[in-house]
Amino acid sequence: MFVHPLIRQILFDSHLSNEELTKLLYASRYTIDIPAELDGYFLTFDAIVDGKTTRGGGSSVEGGSTITLLLRRNQQARKIEYCWLDRNTVARGILDDPLSGAGTFSVKEDGAITPGDWVLRGGRKSVQVYPADDPAEFELRLAFDDP
């Protein structure tokens, strides 16, 4: 019930296809508290591959709000599908999967996260999950951009 087209379909058709239900089941759910001083900032994703950072996806945020982020890795299409909801908006999009070259990966557990946190990380042969001090070969992190 979180991806905008699915919300619309639930409201008007009152049923989901098996494929759409599967998407809902395999999404990771996070909450992000946006500090008041970051009102109007742009919340984005940083995809890091072998130390090179590419920024993509995202939208402006309202300071003092809490965002619900849903994220799903579509390994067949090599894409990351995301959706987030705050007080007034639903933002959704698709990113290239930075972990497509990883042999092993980890997904951060559902729950509260802050910008700068990784949500996906991986490596060609191994990946450090906790305490995750060392840079990973492949990562997807949240970041803020100053407007």
Salt bridges, closest charged atoms under 4 A:
ASP46 OD1 - ARG55 NE 2.64
ASP50 OD2 - ARG124 NH2 2.72
GLU62 OE2 - ARG87 NH1 2.66
GLU81 OE1 - ARG72 NH2 2.80
ASP96 OD1 - LYS79 NZ 2.43
ASP97 OD2 - ARG73 NE 2.57
GLU137 OE2 - ARG124 NH1 2.92
GLU139 OE2 - ARG121 NH2 2.46
GLU139 OE1 - ARG141 NE 2.70
ASP145 OD1 - ARG55 NH1 2.34
